[in-house]
Amino acid sequence: MTLIQWFIFFLIIQVVHFLGTWKLYEKAGRKSWEAAIPVYNSIVLMKIIDRPTWWTILLFIPVVNLMMFPVIWVETLRAFGKKSTADTVLGVVTLGFYIYYINYTQEVTHIP
């Protein structure tokens, strides 16, 4: 892949993240636009899920990020009260798209 293709891929991932989490950011007391800013959205998400900010670096390390994304998905669900085994399995099996379902259809509250 060329550098332009990587950049386009990165932007697509950012749009997918924004569309899937902007309401959750608001429910956590943040601004919805914070979900749209690349890298900054990861830092804010770490604050929302109460994890160290340096975990953001792990999201950009190849191979390590493949292990970190499912952890982040599950931690995001747990930060909004979705702690059952079914929620965990759905978060991982759907590759995080279960968060979309939670974002748009469930009335959840942030658990700090």
Phi, psi and omega in degrees: 000142179278170179298321179296319180294320176297318179297316178296317177300314179300317179295321178298316178299320180294320178295317178300316179297314181300311182297329182272348187228354188301322179290325179294323176300316179296318180294338178270006178087014178257174176272145182295328181295338180295337178283347185263347184270116180304143181070309177301323180297327177291321179296315179295319179299322178297325176291320180296317182270005176059051176238159182298143181299330182294345175300336178303321179299322181297334180289345182250006178262119181306147182074310178299320181296332178294333176273330184285323183302311177299325178297315180296318179300313182294317180295324177296314178299317181293327179293344179245024172084006179266085188249002183286163177298321179299318178297318179298312180297315179298321179299321182279313184296325180273010181056038177088352182289347173298332177297326174302313180302314179296316183300317188261340187240340185257144174265095183247160175235148179286133177252101183292000000 
